[in-house]
């Protein structure tokens, strides 16, 4: 007897190529994430798309970083450089170096690494600034760990080094030892974000089941109705369906022992405030953003808010120091191409009015201390 003769007709087999119909949230990159390292661009894109608070935090960091000005010893060079920084073409439709730096910093925060390019025109001067997609660029280590080449990747997957690497801008946040790529600020969030998405998906499913009321109509036939059970059940189902589909209130009349009960009326949706708050605390702590800037009305004191603002200021200063290298290369290239000396200074704007107040108080206290010391020396 062959082995397939032993298979019963009622046996079922699992189809390997069929899609899994398990009910989960739609962001597969987060659900299937495993902490194996690597450059997970799609994962971080899914995080920003699925968790709005993460996306809002990154945009706020970019906006709060603020603007800057460049001071040169040569007044003509300073005027020419200021005009260039305000009017330089960026990508396809933008202009101004701040547009370039906003996309540059956003890419660096999301993926840990940002790549841009200084595009030269036919006249040999800077024609535009371009934000490169990390999907089309790869950093390759050469024979030495300090020898880094930048390769472009075409649609066929072929790689080739760029012709003018001196025109490429590249920055990284906290790169690991021996790695060319930086560390995304979103690292560590896939696990807690997956839990948050499960909670939100469950809340939506529960409200779909409980909020949209469904009814169970039960018909118990009597002794004399045994032979008409199927006909009575079909009649009751038809009348109930007409009553529920009617746009106006409609009575439902039946004969016999019929009971109607709302499905899920006895169940309660589990309270998710505490677990969701714990997860949001983890997210805000990783992004170093005060909760009140993200619309989270958690109980806090004025002193605590001030300390959180000071911590945010230190974070923004760190990002500014990283951007200084990119800005310096752009300014130095422009000045050299136009025959100006490349001695300049980048001056960032104060982050907030509170910083202006604190700086004014510091100057006042220093002046008072100097005056007291002067009087002591004079009297002595």
CORKA-V343338 format. One line per field, one symbol per residue. ss: DSSP state (h for helix, s for strand, l for the rest). phi: phi as a letter, one per 20 degrees, with the letter a starting at -180 (. if undefined). psi: psi as a letter, one per 40 degrees, with the letter a starting at -180 (. if undefined). A space follows every 10 residues. Layout:
ss: ???
phi: ???
psi: ???
//
This chain:
ss: llhhhhllll llllllllll lllllllhhh hlllllllll hhhhhhhhhh lhhhhhhhhh hhhhlllsss ssllhhhhhh hhhhhhhlss lllsslhhhh hhhhhhhhhh hlssssssss lllllsssss sllhhhssss sllllllsss ssslllllss slllhhhsss ssllllllll llllllllhh hhhhhhhhhh hhhhhhhhhh hllsssssss llhhhhhhhh hhhhhhhhhh hhhhhlllll llllllssss ssslllllll llhhhhhhhh hhhhhhhlll hhhhllllll lhhhhhhhhh hhhhhhhhhh hhhhhhhhhh hhhhhhhlll lllsssssll llhhhhhhhh hhhhhhhhhh hhhhhhhhhl
phi: .ffffefffe fcceefefff dfebfeefff fefcfdnode fffffffffe dgffffffff fffffndbcd dcfeffffff fffffecffc lecebnffff ffffffffff dnccccbeee efendfeadc eeeffdccec eefdfeeddd dddefenfdb fffcffeedb cbdlfffnde eedffefneg ffffffffff ffffffffee fefddddddd fefedffdff ffffffffff ffffeffdgb fddcdoeccc bffnfeecff fdfffffgff ffffffeldg gffdneeefb dfffffffff ffffffffff fffgffffff fffffffdmd fedbcedeff fbffffffff ffffffffff ffffffffff
psi: hideeehide iiihhdeiih fhhiiegddd dehhgeaigg dddddddddd hddddddddd dddedaaiih hidhdddddd ddddddeihh bdeiihdddd dddddddddd eeiihiihhi adeeihdihh hiheeeihhh hadidehhih iihadeeiii iidgeeehhh iihfiiheid iahieeheed dddddddddd dddddddddd dghiihhhhh iadeedefdd dddddddddd ddddeheihh ihhihaghih hhhedeiihi hedddddddd ddddddefhh ddeeehgihi iddddddddd dddddddddd dddddddddd dddddddefi ifhihhhiii didddddddd dddddddddd ddddddddd.
//
